[in-house]
Amino acid sequence: MAEAVLRAEGVGYRLGARALVADVALELHTGEVLGLIGPNGAGKSTLLRLMAGLLRPTAGALHLHGRALDSFPARERARRIGYLPQHFAPHWDYTARELLRLGLERGGDPSGLEAVATRHDITALLPRRWSSLSGGERARVLAASVLATRPELVLADEATAALDVGQSLALMRRLRAAAQAGAAVAVVVHDLNLAVAWCDRIALLHQGRLQALATAPALAEDPRLDAVFGVVFERVRTQAGWMLNARARRCEGDREPP
């Protein structure tokens, strides 16, 4: 089995009396993409922030290459872990070029900026300031600045949410390439078909707890998927794998559609 880059052991996080994450145990392995799915409020983003070292667990432990995650200095964590937040607002109105350079400097090598911009198809955006970029353009620039350093652990929180279909596929392809280059990747995905198509394993979360952890094809067939999302999934097997179509559950008294 591939090396476990990050290990979560009974991890929990409470905010007052509310448990946002509870007793989660999983591993992120070199060379794989792990998808985190679940309904709104399931704890996906909180779990990702715990794995990034941005929050300290109130229960359990996290280990990076066998060493307690919170024992790493912040600068070393930033070099080893690439984190794509759901929302990002720089303090200054940087240009895309300046943000990309900051990302490269975080990895210790500011050279190759133009090559990175070309690889991520953001060359035309380099002179523009953050405030002038659309949501999708911001997501692309941020992804380039994080992935440019080739971190050993990549954590992406709904990185495709602001992207169109083509750019979503391009980003998932880049996350897959990062895994193939030796990183461990975890990504929060709302589009279940995107998760099934691009992730090796999928973790299903609900109310802060891990409900299932399986390969993408196995998870696509798991009835717990229907239960957690409160819908009935129609499962269609295609040459590329499973495709899921959600149908609302019928309630008593509902009429059949005409």
Secondary structure, DSSP 8 states (H G I E B T S, - for coil): ---EEEEEEEEEEEETTEEEEEEEEEEEETT-EEEEE-STTSSHHHHHHHHTTSS--SEEEEEETTEEGGGS-HHHHHHHEEEE-SS---SS--BHHHHHHHHHHHTT----HHHHHHHTT-GGGTTSBGGGS-HHHHHHHHHHHHHTT--SEEEEESTTTTS-HHHHHHHHHHHHHHHHTT-EEEEE-S-HHHHHHH-SEEEEEETTEEEEEEEHHHHHH-HHHHHHHTEEEEEEEETTEEEEEEEE---TT-----
